[in-house]
Structure formats: structure tokens, C-alpha cells
């Protein structure tokens, strides 16, 4: 026994000391990564839903046009399946209807045509699936300038919608066509449509030319204060033509109703609103 003691070797200087990674740190990193990914997915989902909602088409039909044009009579016929006696309205009427044969749901908003309140239609444009501008075809020859003034405001609004909104479908309804006598070459509906289209194109072309020449709209029957500032009449040609309007497609439909008479809503028989119902059913 030599009495020697076991030697203890000191760690060499410069030798790396192994690190001990805490299990808690690893779990925290995983939770942080998972939380970040979940938050990113949530934000993307919200942005997608918001964009989809902004670009979706509404579910309302706006009935606009001059007073005594027949808007409320159309509303009552679509709602009650018969035409009730009506009077000039000074307040907005609303109703929910279902369209046969698919029972397609639609909300109808009848906006008064009085010059002081007719611009209220703008309040409902964000939810508009379609806009129908109703014209009394039997009197358009006498008040064409005033009707064109109102229509000009509607066209301006349609062309001024934000890019995020899907533009509503648009039709001009030549109403009360039953008051026009059909000929051997054309039905009363065709005569009403041709008359309304011709007069409104002529009046809107005057407004388009006057606007380009800097002439005030007051001389053309403008009843609003902003007439001289309105756009919305741009066409691919020099003259104003609905077929060349850059704001989109314009449909024309001839309609009529009979007070106290039941409407025909199904079967092969047709009534004065059948073409209008067909147009509504085919809306996307």
C-alpha cells in the first residue's frame, strides 16, 4: 500500500460544456408557433369573409321612378297576387315576397318618386340585387324631360358604386302598356318599350351634349341641385344609346296591371307582370 490518493483531473480549458435544453422551453416554443399559425389562419379567414360579404349581391329589388308611374301597384300585385287600389305615396314601402315556381325570396323596396324625397333610393343601394326604373308609358311623351332627369340620377348612382359592390341588375319598366293600342305589327308591350326607349334616349342625349358643352341642366328640366355635376351618361358612341351605355346592360320590359283582377302566377297563362316575374326569377 503506497498511500497514494486517486488523482482528479481538472477539465481542460476550452472544452465546450454541453447545454441542457429545458423541456419547458421546447413546449413554450411549440405553443408560440401554434398560436402564431392559428392567429394567421383566423385573420385570413376574417379577411376572406369580409371580402366575400363586400362583393356579394344584395337581396332587394328597388322600385324607383316618377310619381304615379305605377310602382306601388306593381308591388301590391307581386305581394298579394292581385292589384289593389293605390294612391301617390310619400313614404317608402317594403315587402318580402316569394317568386314561383322556385319560391325565390326577394325584398321589394318601393321608393317614392316625389322630387324632394326620390333620392332616398341611394340609402338602399348597398343591398340591391336589382333596380327597376318604372315609367308610365302612356304619359312619357308629355313629361319625358322630368323622367329623364330622375333616370339620370339613377344612372349616375349605378356608375358611382364602390368597386367592392357587385352592381345590381337594371331594367327600365315600360308600365301601363295596356293603355297603348296594339297594332298588326307590334304588341302593346313592344309599342310601350319602343316609345319609352326612344324618348328617354333623346332626352338623355340632350343632357349628355349639354353637359359636354357646359350648359346648365336647369334648362333641360333638372329638378335637383346637383344636376350639372352628374355623370353616368358615358357611352361607347357619340350619342346616348342604352345598348352602348358603359354602365352595364339595360333590360326593357313592358308591364301592366288591372285593379281588382287576380294575377296569374303559375301555369301556362300569362298576365301583365309575367315578363317582369321571369326577369326577377332569372336574377343570379
BALOBA-1460 file (C-alpha; in Angstrom, 3 decimals):
// residues 284
<rec num="1" residu="x" x="0.000" y="0.000" z="0.000"/>
<rec num="2" residu="x" x="1.765" y="3.004" z="-1.183"/>
<rec num="3" residu="x" x="-0.669" y="5.599" z="0.388"/>
<rec num="4" residu="x" x="-1.211" y="7.391" z="-2.831"/>
<rec num="5" residu="x" x="-4.543" y="9.138" z="-3.364"/>
<rec num="6" residu="x" x="-6.580" y="8.925" z="-6.545"/>
<rec num="7" residu="x" x="-5.886" y="11.833" z="-8.818"/>
<rec num="8" residu="x" x="-8.687" y="14.152" z="-10.009"/>
<rec num="9" residu="x" x="-8.199" y="15.515" z="-13.475"/>
<rec num="10" residu="x" x="-9.404" y="19.092" z="-13.971"/>
<rec num="11" residu="x" x="-11.451" y="19.734" z="-17.105"/>
<rec num="12" residu="x" x="-9.380" y="21.036" z="-19.881"/>
<rec num="13" residu="x" x="-9.733" y="24.687" z="-20.629"/>
<rec num="14" residu="x" x="-11.631" y="25.414" z="-23.819"/>
<rec num="15" residu="x" x="-13.650" y="22.177" z="-23.868"/>
<rec num="16" residu="x" x="-17.347" y="23.010" z="-24.556"/>
<rec num="17" residu="x" x="-19.767" y="22.305" z="-21.796"/>
<rec num="18" residu="x" x="-22.921" y="20.529" z="-23.033"/>
<rec num="19" residu="x" x="-26.118" y="22.634" z="-22.750"/>
<rec num="20" residu="x" x="-29.196" y="21.183" z="-21.168"/>
<rec num="21" residu="x" x="-32.324" y="22.254" z="-23.075"/>
<rec num="22" residu="x" x="-35.299" y="22.642" z="-20.815"/>
<rec num="23" residu="x" x="-38.428" y="20.719" z="-21.771"/>
<rec num="24" residu="x" x="-40.454" y="23.750" z="-20.713"/>
<rec num="25" residu="x" x="-38.638" y="25.939" z="-23.230"/>
<rec num="26" residu="x" x="-39.350" y="23.476" z="-26.036"/>
<rec num="27" residu="x" x="-43.051" y="23.352" z="-25.171"/>
<rec num="28" residu="x" x="-43.242" y="27.141" z="-24.959"/>
<rec num="29" residu="x" x="-41.736" y="27.455" z="-28.434"/>
<rec num="30" residu="x" x="-44.206" y="24.941" z="-29.833"/>
<rec num="31" residu="x" x="-47.143" y="26.712" z="-28.231"/>
<rec num="32" residu="x" x="-45.882" y="30.042" z="-29.587"/>
<rec num="33" residu="x" x="-45.595" y="28.637" z="-33.108"/>
<rec num="34" residu="x" x="-49.030" y="27.026" z="-32.916"/>
<rec num="35" residu="x" x="-50.562" y="30.239" z="-31.596"/>
<rec num="36" residu="x" x="-48.998" y="32.311" z="-34.371"/>
<rec num="37" residu="x" x="-50.262" y="29.959" z="-37.053"/>
<rec num="38" residu="x" x="-53.767" y="29.920" z="-35.543"/>
<rec num="39" residu="x" x="-53.836" y="33.706" z="-35.416"/>
<rec num="40" residu="x" x="-52.716" y="33.952" z="-39.029"/>
<rec num="41" residu="x" x="-55.418" y="31.499" z="-40.137"/>
<rec num="42" residu="x" x="-58.043" y="33.442" z="-38.177"/>
<rec num="43" residu="x" x="-57.022" y="36.763" z="-39.722"/>
<rec num="44" residu="x" x="-57.040" y="35.301" z="-43.240"/>
<rec num="45" residu="x" x="-60.474" y="33.764" z="-42.639"/>
<rec num="46" residu="x" x="-61.908" y="37.061" z="-41.405"/>
<rec num="47" residu="x" x="-60.442" y="38.923" z="-44.375"/>
<rec num="48" residu="x" x="-61.896" y="36.348" z="-46.774"/>
<rec num="49" residu="x" x="-65.353" y="36.533" z="-45.197"/>
<rec num="50" residu="x" x="-65.277" y="40.325" z="-45.189"/>
<rec num="51" residu="x" x="-64.253" y="40.430" z="-48.848"/>
<rec num="52" residu="x" x="-66.889" y="37.856" z="-49.781"/>
<rec num="53" residu="x" x="-69.574" y="39.826" z="-47.945"/>
<rec num="54" residu="x" x="-68.449" y="43.091" z="-49.551"/>
<rec num="55" residu="x" x="-68.591" y="41.576" z="-53.026"/>
<rec num="56" residu="x" x="-71.849" y="39.683" z="-52.548"/>
<rec num="57" residu="x" x="-75.009" y="40.831" z="-54.254"/>
<rec num="58" residu="x" x="-77.836" y="42.061" z="-52.053"/>
<rec num="59" residu="x" x="-81.331" y="40.645" z="-51.913"/>
<rec num="60" residu="x" x="-83.543" y="43.662" z="-52.574"/>
<rec num="61" residu="x" x="-85.411" y="44.925" z="-55.609"/>
<rec num="62" residu="x" x="-85.602" y="48.713" z="-55.725"/>
<rec num="63" residu="x" x="-88.649" y="50.142" z="-57.496"/>
<rec num="64" residu="x" x="-87.795" y="53.706" z="-58.474"/>
<rec num="65" residu="x" x="-89.279" y="56.213" z="-60.882"/>
<rec num="66" residu="x" x="-91.531" y="59.241" z="-61.098"/>
<rec num="67" residu="x" x="-94.708" y="59.588" z="-59.042"/>
<rec num="68" residu="x" x="-97.852" y="57.958" z="-60.447"/>
<rec num="69" residu="x" x="-95.740" y="55.633" z="-62.562"/>
<rec num="70" residu="x" x="-97.297" y="52.511" z="-61.052"/>
<rec num="71" residu="x" x="-94.573" y="51.317" z="-58.653"/>
<rec num="72" residu="x" x="-96.899" y="50.656" z="-55.713"/>
<rec num="73" residu="x" x="-99.410" y="48.862" z="-57.955"/>
<rec num="74" residu="x" x="-96.608" y="46.540" z="-59.109"/>
<rec num="75" residu="x" x="-95.591" y="45.938" z="-55.501"/>
<rec num="76" residu="x" x="-99.128" y="45.083" z="-54.378"/>
<rec num="77" residu="x" x="-99.640" y="42.739" z="-57.332"/>
<rec num="78" residu="x" x="-96.425" y="40.839" z="-56.622"/>
<rec num="79" residu="x" x="-97.237" y="40.673" z="-52.911"/>
<rec num="80" residu="x" x="-100.981" y="39.980" z="-52.799"/>
<rec num="81" residu="x" x="-101.368" y="38.238" z="-56.177"/>
<rec num="82" residu="x" x="-103.894" y="40.901" z="-57.139"/>
<rec num="83" residu="x" x="-103.807" y="44.624" z="-57.829"/>
<rec num="84" residu="x" x="-105.227" y="46.822" z="-55.091"/>
<rec num="85" residu="x" x="-106.250" y="50.471" z="-55.486"/>
<rec num="86" residu="x" x="-103.275" y="52.720" z="-54.694"/>
<rec num="87" residu="x" x="-102.521" y="56.416" z="-54.318"/>
<rec num="88" residu="x" x="-99.417" y="58.548" z="-54.615"/>
<rec num="89" residu="x" x="-97.151" y="57.557" z="-51.734"/>
<rec num="90" residu="x" x="-94.862" y="59.871" z="-49.788"/>
<rec num="91" residu="x" x="-93.156" y="57.118" z="-47.813"/>
<rec num="92" residu="x" x="-91.101" y="54.068" z="-48.695"/>
<rec num="93" residu="x" x="-92.975" y="50.763" z="-48.823"/>
<rec num="94" residu="x" x="-91.250" y="47.447" z="-48.185"/>
<rec num="95" residu="x" x="-92.413" y="43.863" z="-48.502"/>
<rec num="96" residu="x" x="-90.953" y="40.368" z="-48.691"/>
<rec num="97" residu="x" x="-92.213" y="38.129" z="-51.485"/>
<rec num="98" residu="x" x="-91.550" y="34.655" z="-52.849"/>
<rec num="99" residu="x" x="-91.459" y="34.129" z="-56.592"/>
<rec num="100" residu="x" x="-92.903" y="30.946" z="-58.114"/>
<rec num="101" residu="x" x="-92.103" y="28.350" z="-59.174"/>
<rec num="102" residu="x" x="-88.931" y="28.139" z="-57.058"/>
<rec num="103" residu="x" x="-90.291" y="30.360" z="-54.231"/>
<rec num="104" residu="x" x="-87.256" y="32.582" z="-54.589"/>
<rec num="105" residu="x" x="-87.241" y="35.095" z="-51.718"/>
<rec num="106" residu="x" x="-86.885" y="38.786" z="-52.507"/>
<rec num="107" residu="x" x="-87.425" y="42.008" z="-50.622"/>
<rec num="108" residu="x" x="-89.115" y="44.787" z="-52.592"/>
<rec num="109" residu="x" x="-88.472" y="48.425" z="-51.714"/>
<rec num="110" residu="x" x="-90.841" y="50.929" z="-53.319"/>
<rec num="111" residu="x" x="-89.205" y="54.369" z="-53.166"/>
<rec num="112" residu="x" x="-91.480" y="57.429" z="-53.655"/>
<rec num="113" residu="x" x="-90.873" y="59.436" z="-56.808"/>
<rec num="114" residu="x" x="-91.561" y="62.902" z="-55.427"/>
<rec num="115" residu="x" x="-88.625" y="65.193" z="-56.319"/>
<rec num="116" residu="x" x="-87.980" y="66.080" z="-52.671"/>
<rec num="117" residu="x" x="-87.543" y="62.512" z="-51.458"/>
<rec num="118" residu="x" x="-86.864" y="60.397" z="-54.532"/>
<rec num="119" residu="x" x="-83.113" y="60.317" z="-53.906"/>
<rec num="120" residu="x" x="-83.765" y="58.142" z="-50.843"/>
<rec num="121" residu="x" x="-83.174" y="55.148" z="-53.106"/>
<rec num="122" residu="x" x="-79.451" y="55.680" z="-52.562"/>
<rec num="123" residu="x" x="-79.876" y="54.550" z="-48.942"/>
<rec num="124" residu="x" x="-80.800" y="51.050" z="-50.136"/>
<rec num="125" residu="x" x="-78.297" y="50.607" z="-52.964"/>
<rec num="126" residu="x" x="-75.855" y="48.611" z="-50.833"/>
<rec num="127" residu="x" x="-78.419" y="45.785" z="-50.547"/>
<rec num="128" residu="x" x="-79.796" y="45.991" z="-54.092"/>
<rec num="129" residu="x" x="-79.916" y="42.830" z="-56.176"/>
<rec num="130" residu="x" x="-81.822" y="44.672" z="-58.889"/>
<rec num="131" residu="x" x="-83.121" y="48.153" z="-59.713"/>
<rec num="132" residu="x" x="-86.293" y="48.669" z="-61.757"/>
<rec num="133" residu="x" x="-86.970" y="52.165" z="-63.073"/>
<rec num="134" residu="x" x="-90.728" y="52.311" z="-63.652"/>
<rec num="135" residu="x" x="-92.047" y="54.633" z="-66.373"/>
<rec num="136" residu="x" x="-95.665" y="55.414" z="-67.249"/>
<rec num="137" residu="x" x="-95.563" y="54.656" z="-70.974"/>
<rec num="138" residu="x" x="-98.871" y="56.435" z="-71.539"/>
<rec num="139" residu="x" x="-97.582" y="59.848" z="-70.349"/>
<rec num="140" residu="x" x="-93.872" y="59.736" z="-71.205"/>
<rec num="141" residu="x" x="-94.489" y="61.874" z="-74.297"/>
<rec num="142" residu="x" x="-95.578" y="64.769" z="-72.055"/>
<rec num="143" residu="x" x="-93.077" y="64.517" z="-69.184"/>
<rec num="144" residu="x" x="-90.055" y="62.952" z="-70.857"/>
<rec num="145" residu="x" x="-87.614" y="65.638" z="-69.645"/>
<rec num="146" residu="x" x="-88.609" y="65.248" z="-65.992"/>
<rec num="147" residu="x" x="-88.450" y="61.450" z="-66.167"/>
<rec num="148" residu="x" x="-85.036" y="61.637" z="-67.839"/>
<rec num="149" residu="x" x="-83.825" y="63.905" z="-65.042"/>
<rec num="150" residu="x" x="-84.804" y="61.287" z="-62.470"/>
<rec num="151" residu="x" x="-83.296" y="58.468" z="-64.525"/>
<rec num="152" residu="x" x="-80.067" y="60.437" z="-64.897"/>
<rec num="153" residu="x" x="-79.663" y="60.428" z="-61.115"/>
<rec num="154" residu="x" x="-80.178" y="56.666" z="-61.023"/>
<rec num="155" residu="x" x="-77.630" y="56.060" z="-63.798"/>
<rec num="156" residu="x" x="-75.136" y="58.309" z="-62.034"/>
<rec num="157" residu="x" x="-75.567" y="56.338" z="-58.793"/>
<rec num="158" residu="x" x="-75.156" y="52.990" z="-60.556"/>
<rec num="159" residu="x" x="-71.886" y="54.101" z="-62.157"/>
<rec num="160" residu="x" x="-70.599" y="55.514" z="-58.861"/>
<rec num="161" residu="x" x="-70.852" y="52.336" z="-56.767"/>
<rec num="162" residu="x" x="-67.686" y="51.238" z="-54.946"/>
<rec num="163" residu="x" x="-65.604" y="48.564" z="-56.711"/>
<rec num="164" residu="x" x="-66.273" y="46.151" z="-53.846"/>
<rec num="165" residu="x" x="-70.029" y="46.064" z="-54.604"/>
<rec num="166" residu="x" x="-71.466" y="43.833" z="-57.273"/>
<rec num="167" residu="x" x="-73.580" y="46.116" z="-59.495"/>
<rec num="168" residu="x" x="-77.306" y="45.321" z="-59.331"/>
<rec num="169" residu="x" x="-79.177" y="44.219" z="-62.421"/>
<rec num="170" residu="x" x="-81.018" y="47.121" z="-64.039"/>
<rec num="171" residu="x" x="-84.221" y="47.293" z="-66.048"/>
<rec num="172" residu="x" x="-86.485" y="50.038" z="-67.321"/>
<rec num="173" residu="x" x="-90.117" y="49.028" z="-66.956"/>
<rec num="174" residu="x" x="-92.477" y="50.478" z="-69.562"/>
<rec num="175" residu="x" x="-95.585" y="50.292" z="-67.391"/>
<rec num="176" residu="x" x="-99.276" y="50.760" z="-68.246"/>
<rec num="177" residu="x" x="-98.651" y="49.386" z="-71.711"/>
<rec num="178" residu="x" x="-102.271" y="48.193" z="-71.770"/>
<rec num="179" residu="x" x="-103.244" y="51.824" z="-72.389"/>
<rec num="180" residu="x" x="-101.498" y="51.675" z="-75.767"/>
<rec num="181" residu="x" x="-103.375" y="50.129" z="-78.645"/>
<rec num="182" residu="x" x="-101.582" y="47.217" z="-80.244"/>
<rec num="183" residu="x" x="-101.090" y="47.212" z="-83.999"/>
<rec num="184" residu="x" x="-100.814" y="44.424" z="-86.515"/>
<rec num="185" residu="x" x="-97.029" y="44.758" z="-86.402"/>
<rec num="186" residu="x" x="-96.397" y="45.189" z="-82.669"/>
<rec num="187" residu="x" x="-97.944" y="44.272" z="-79.338"/>
<rec num="188" residu="x" x="-98.799" y="46.918" z="-76.766"/>
<rec num="189" residu="x" x="-95.734" y="45.828" z="-74.759"/>
<rec num="190" residu="x" x="-93.435" y="46.363" z="-77.753"/>
<rec num="191" residu="x" x="-95.014" y="49.732" z="-78.524"/>
<rec num="192" residu="x" x="-94.569" y="50.842" z="-74.898"/>
<rec num="193" residu="x" x="-90.926" y="49.733" z="-74.812"/>
<rec num="194" residu="x" x="-90.105" y="51.443" z="-78.113"/>
<rec num="195" residu="x" x="-91.779" y="54.679" z="-77.021"/>
<rec num="196" residu="x" x="-90.062" y="54.772" z="-73.623"/>
<rec num="197" residu="x" x="-86.652" y="53.854" z="-75.041"/>
<rec num="198" residu="x" x="-86.836" y="56.428" z="-77.860"/>
<rec num="199" residu="x" x="-87.958" y="59.341" z="-75.684"/>
<rec num="200" residu="x" x="-85.531" y="58.645" z="-72.847"/>
<rec num="201" residu="x" x="-82.575" y="58.211" z="-75.219"/>
<rec num="202" residu="x" x="-83.430" y="61.509" z="-76.872"/>
<rec num="203" residu="x" x="-83.725" y="63.372" z="-73.560"/>
<rec num="204" residu="x" x="-80.593" y="61.810" z="-72.074"/>
<rec num="205" residu="x" x="-78.650" y="62.590" z="-75.226"/>
<rec num="206" residu="x" x="-79.628" y="66.257" z="-74.805"/>
<rec num="207" residu="x" x="-78.324" y="66.151" z="-71.262"/>
<rec num="208" residu="x" x="-75.130" y="64.421" z="-72.365"/>
<rec num="209" residu="x" x="-74.471" y="67.036" z="-75.055"/>
<rec num="210" residu="x" x="-75.300" y="69.923" z="-72.711"/>
<rec num="211" residu="x" x="-73.031" y="68.528" z="-70.023"/>
<rec num="212" residu="x" x="-70.186" y="68.248" z="-72.531"/>
<rec num="213" residu="x" x="-70.831" y="71.824" z="-73.668"/>
<rec num="214" residu="x" x="-71.001" y="73.217" z="-70.145"/>
<rec num="215" residu="x" x="-74.693" y="74.137" z="-70.375"/>
<rec num="216" residu="x" x="-76.615" y="74.017" z="-67.098"/>
<rec num="217" residu="x" x="-79.077" y="71.161" z="-66.611"/>
<rec num="218" residu="x" x="-81.763" y="73.522" z="-65.348"/>
<rec num="219" residu="x" x="-82.695" y="74.343" z="-68.930"/>
<rec num="220" residu="x" x="-83.371" y="70.655" z="-69.544"/>
<rec num="221" residu="x" x="-85.795" y="70.162" z="-66.694"/>
<rec num="222" residu="x" x="-83.379" y="69.219" z="-63.908"/>
<rec num="223" residu="x" x="-85.114" y="69.476" z="-60.560"/>
<rec num="224" residu="x" x="-82.167" y="68.640" z="-58.324"/>
<rec num="225" residu="x" x="-79.394" y="70.932" z="-57.181"/>
<rec num="226" residu="x" x="-76.631" y="68.639" z="-58.398"/>
<rec num="227" residu="x" x="-77.831" y="68.160" z="-61.962"/>
<rec num="228" residu="x" x="-74.886" y="69.942" z="-63.531"/>
<rec num="229" residu="x" x="-72.445" y="67.700" z="-61.646"/>
<rec num="230" residu="x" x="-73.971" y="64.346" z="-62.570"/>
<rec num="231" residu="x" x="-72.144" y="61.834" z="-64.725"/>
<rec num="232" residu="x" x="-73.269" y="58.378" z="-65.650"/>
<rec num="233" residu="x" x="-74.174" y="59.001" z="-69.301"/>
<rec num="234" residu="x" x="-70.970" y="57.656" z="-70.848"/>
<rec num="235" residu="x" x="-71.488" y="55.549" z="-73.968"/>
<rec num="236" residu="x" x="-69.176" y="53.855" z="-76.438"/>
<rec num="237" residu="x" x="-70.631" y="56.041" z="-79.212"/>
<rec num="238" residu="x" x="-71.168" y="59.773" z="-79.501"/>
<rec num="239" residu="x" x="-74.921" y="59.673" z="-78.912"/>
<rec num="240" residu="x" x="-76.580" y="58.278" z="-75.836"/>
<rec num="241" residu="x" x="-77.902" y="54.784" z="-76.512"/>
<rec num="242" residu="x" x="-78.871" y="52.279" z="-73.831"/>
<rec num="243" residu="x" x="-77.307" y="49.496" z="-75.887"/>
<rec num="244" residu="x" x="-73.970" y="51.378" z="-75.773"/>
<rec num="245" residu="x" x="-74.147" y="52.579" z="-72.163"/>
<rec num="246" residu="x" x="-70.875" y="51.879" z="-70.389"/>
<rec num="247" residu="x" x="-72.593" y="51.330" z="-67.042"/>
<rec num="248" residu="x" x="-73.785" y="47.857" z="-67.988"/>
<rec num="249" residu="x" x="-76.703" y="46.055" z="-69.560"/>
<rec num="250" residu="x" x="-80.125" y="47.707" z="-69.530"/>
<rec num="251" residu="x" x="-83.177" y="45.469" z="-69.922"/>
<rec num="252" residu="x" x="-86.560" y="46.751" z="-71.106"/>
<rec num="253" residu="x" x="-89.808" y="45.131" z="-70.006"/>
<rec num="254" residu="x" x="-93.390" y="46.056" z="-70.836"/>
<rec num="255" residu="x" x="-95.870" y="45.615" z="-67.968"/>
<rec num="256" residu="x" x="-99.430" y="46.325" z="-66.929"/>
<rec num="257" residu="x" x="-101.805" y="45.533" z="-64.064"/>
<rec num="258" residu="x" x="-105.581" y="45.517" z="-63.701"/>
<rec num="259" residu="x" x="-107.090" y="46.792" z="-60.451"/>
<rec num="260" residu="x" x="-109.221" y="44.163" z="-58.742"/>
<rec num="261" residu="x" x="-108.140" y="41.374" z="-61.073"/>
<rec num="262" residu="x" x="-106.236" y="38.373" z="-59.770"/>
<rec num="263" residu="x" x="-102.706" y="37.948" z="-61.080"/>
<rec num="264" residu="x" x="-101.602" y="34.834" z="-62.956"/>
<rec num="265" residu="x" x="-98.565" y="33.467" z="-61.135"/>
<rec num="266" residu="x" x="-98.242" y="29.935" z="-62.453"/>
<rec num="267" residu="x" x="-99.312" y="27.679" z="-65.266"/>
<rec num="268" residu="x" x="-99.158" y="28.492" z="-68.946"/>
<rec num="269" residu="x" x="-101.343" y="31.598" z="-68.703"/>
<rec num="270" residu="x" x="-99.633" y="34.975" z="-68.651"/>
<rec num="271" residu="x" x="-100.564" y="38.357" z="-67.234"/>
<rec num="272" residu="x" x="-99.187" y="41.879" z="-67.443"/>
<rec num="273" residu="x" x="-96.349" y="41.169" z="-64.993"/>
<rec num="274" residu="x" x="-95.286" y="37.752" z="-66.275"/>
<rec num="275" residu="x" x="-92.249" y="39.061" z="-68.175"/>
<rec num="276" residu="x" x="-91.181" y="41.050" z="-65.127"/>
<rec num="277" residu="x" x="-91.520" y="37.990" z="-62.866"/>
<rec num="278" residu="x" x="-89.469" y="35.944" z="-65.318"/>
<rec num="279" residu="x" x="-86.724" y="38.576" z="-65.196"/>
<rec num="280" residu="x" x="-86.720" y="38.532" z="-61.392"/>
<rec num="281" residu="x" x="-86.596" y="34.732" z="-61.204"/>
<rec num="282" residu="x" x="-83.582" y="34.652" z="-63.528"/>
<rec num="283" residu="x" x="-81.578" y="37.066" z="-61.384"/>
<rec num="284" residu="x" x="-78.365" y="35.473" z="-60.048"/>
